[in-house]
Amino acid sequence: MARGWGKSEEDLPAEREAERAGRETPGAAAGDPRRRAELQAIELSLARIADQLSKTVNADRRRALEAARAELEERKKRL
Protein backbone atom coordinates (compact mmCIF):
# COMPACT_ATOMS: atom_id res chain seq x y z
CA MET A 1 0.00 0.00 0.00
CA ALA A 2 1.26 3.49 -0.82
CA ARG A 3 2.28 5.80 1.95
CA GLY A 4 -0.18 8.50 3.01
CA TRP A 5 -3.35 6.44 2.65
CA GLY A 6 -3.68 5.19 6.20
CA LYS A 7 -3.60 6.79 9.61
CA SER A 8 -0.23 6.82 11.22
CA GLU A 9 0.30 5.85 14.84
CA GLU A 10 1.30 9.44 15.62
CA ASP A 11 -2.16 10.70 14.54
CA LEU A 12 -4.18 8.40 16.80
CA PRO A 13 -3.45 10.01 20.21
CA ALA A 14 -4.18 13.47 18.83
CA GLU A 15 -7.51 12.29 17.40
CA ARG A 16 -8.48 10.66 20.68
CA GLU A 17 -7.63 13.85 22.57
CA ALA A 18 -9.71 15.95 20.17
CA GLU A 19 -12.69 13.61 20.57
CA ARG A 20 -12.36 13.71 24.36
CA ALA A 21 -12.15 17.52 24.36
CA GLY A 22 -15.30 17.74 22.26
CA ARG A 23 -17.27 15.55 24.66
CA GLU A 24 -16.02 17.04 27.94
CA THR A 25 -17.08 20.67 27.94
CA PRO A 26 -16.89 22.22 31.40
CA GLY A 27 -19.80 23.93 33.09
CA ALA A 28 -23.33 22.87 33.98
CA ALA A 29 -24.96 24.61 31.02
CA ALA A 30 -22.35 23.62 28.45
CA GLY A 31 -24.14 20.50 27.22
CA ASP A 32 -27.64 21.92 26.78
CA PRO A 33 -28.11 24.64 24.14
CA ARG A 34 -31.27 25.96 25.82
CA ARG A 35 -29.53 26.36 29.16
CA ARG A 36 -26.56 28.01 27.46
CA ALA A 37 -28.86 30.46 25.70
CA GLU A 38 -30.75 31.23 28.91
CA LEU A 39 -27.49 31.76 30.81
CA GLN A 40 -26.26 34.11 28.10
CA ALA A 41 -29.54 36.07 28.22
CA ILE A 42 -29.25 36.39 31.99
CA GLU A 43 -25.64 37.58 31.71
CA LEU A 44 -26.63 40.22 29.14
CA SER A 45 -29.51 41.40 31.33
CA LEU A 46 -27.22 41.64 34.34
CA ALA A 47 -24.75 43.71 32.34
CA ARG A 48 -27.53 46.04 31.19
CA ILE A 49 -28.81 46.42 34.75
CA ALA A 50 -25.31 47.19 36.03
CA ASP A 51 -24.95 49.87 33.35
CA GLN A 52 -28.31 51.40 34.25
CA LEU A 53 -27.50 51.32 37.97
CA SER A 54 -24.31 53.27 37.32
CA LYS A 55 -26.34 56.02 35.62
CA THR A 56 -29.50 56.11 37.75
CA VAL A 57 -29.95 58.66 40.52
CA ASN A 58 -33.67 58.06 41.21
CA ALA A 59 -34.02 55.98 44.40
CA ASP A 60 -37.18 54.18 43.27
CA ARG A 61 -35.58 53.22 39.96
CA ARG A 62 -32.46 51.96 41.78
CA ARG A 63 -34.59 49.73 44.04
CA ALA A 64 -36.41 48.30 41.03
CA LEU A 65 -33.13 47.59 39.24
CA GLU A 66 -31.61 46.00 42.34
CA ALA A 67 -34.68 43.78 42.75
CA ALA A 68 -34.42 42.73 39.10
CA ARG A 69 -30.72 42.02 39.55
CA ALA A 70 -31.39 39.85 42.62
CA GLU A 71 -34.04 37.88 40.72
CA LEU A 72 -31.69 37.30 37.79
CA GLU A 73 -28.87 36.21 40.12
CA GLU A 74 -31.25 33.70 41.70
CA ARG A 75 -32.26 32.35 38.28
CA LYS A 76 -28.60 32.08 37.34
CA LYS A 77 -27.87 30.02 40.48
CA ARG A 78 -30.68 27.61 39.63
CA LEU A 79 -29.18 26.87 36.21
Secondary structure as the mmCIF struct_conf table of DSSP 4:
data_model
#
loop_
_struct_conf.conf_type_id
_struct_conf.id
_struct_conf.beg_label_comp_id
_struct_conf.beg_label_asym_id
_struct_conf.beg_label_seq_id
_struct_conf.end_label_comp_id
_struct_conf.end_label_asym_id
_struct_conf.end_label_seq_id
TURN_TY1_P TURN_TY1_P1 ARG A 3 GLY A 4
BEND BEND1 TRP A 5 GLY A 6
TURN_TY1_P TURN_TY1_P2 GLU A 9 GLU A 10
HELX_RH_AL_P HELX_RH_AL_P1 ASP A 11 ARG A 23
BEND BEND2 GLY A 27 GLY A 27
TURN_TY1_P TURN_TY1_P3 ALA A 28 ALA A 29
BEND BEND3 ALA A 30 GLY A 31
HELX_RH_AL_P HELX_RH_AL_P2 PRO A 33 LYS A 55
HELX_RH_AL_P HELX_RH_AL_P3 ALA A 59 ARG A 78
#
